[in-house]
Amino acid sequence: MEIKELLQQAEERMNKSIEALKHEFASIRTGRASVALLDKVMVDYYGSPSPINQVANISVPEPRM
């Protein structure tokens, strides 16, 4: 393999890692509710498991003082 190919492959893998990390960071609880907390929740919908965000509309209200 050429160095150019190795660098391109390394860059692609790094970009994928960064995207995965961003997704994980989005699910961290920070004192405010986040819709991302429910990304992995599955519900039984007509006999087949479906992600809850495909079955229902999910929103987070603004905090009130």
C-alpha positions in Angstrom: 0.0 0.0 0.0 1.1 3.5 -0.7 1.4 6.1 2.1 -1.4 8.1 0.4 -3.8 5.1 0.7 -2.8 4.5 4.3 -3.4 8.1 5.2 -6.8 8.1 3.5 -7.9 4.9 5.3 -6.7 6.3 8.6 -8.6 9.5 8.0 -11.8 7.6 7.2 -11.5 5.5 10.3 -10.8 8.6 12.5 -13.9 10.4 11.0 -16.1 7.4 11.8 -14.7 7.3 15.3 -15.4 11.0 15.8 -19.0 10.5 14.6 -19.5 7.6 16.9 -18.1 9.6 19.8 -20.4 12.5 19.0 -23.4 10.1 19.1 -22.3 8.8 22.5 -21.8 12.3 23.8 -25.3 13.2 22.7 -26.8 10.6 25.1 -25.0 11.9 28.2 -27.3 13.4 30.7 -26.4 17.0 31.5 -29.2 18.1 33.8 -31.7 18.6 30.9 -33.7 15.8 29.3 -32.6 14.8 25.8 -34.6 13.0 23.1 -31.4 11.0 22.4 -31.9 9.1 25.7 -34.7 7.2 24.0 -32.8 6.3 20.8 -32.3 2.6 21.8 -35.7 2.1 23.3 -37.7 -0.5 21.3 -41.5 -1.1 21.6 -43.7 -3.8 20.3 -45.6 -2.4 17.3 -48.1 -4.7 15.6 -45.9 -7.7 16.7 -42.5 -6.4 15.6 -40.0 -4.5 17.6 -39.7 -0.9 16.4 -37.7 2.1 17.7 -39.9 4.3 19.8 -39.0 7.4 17.7 -40.6 5.7 14.6 -43.8 5.0 16.5 -44.3 8.2 18.5 -43.5 11.9 18.3 -41.0 12.7 21.1 -40.2 16.2 22.2 -38.5 17.8 25.2 -40.3 20.8 26.7 -38.2 23.9 27.6 -37.3 24.1 31.3 -39.4 26.5 33.4 -38.5 28.4 36.5 
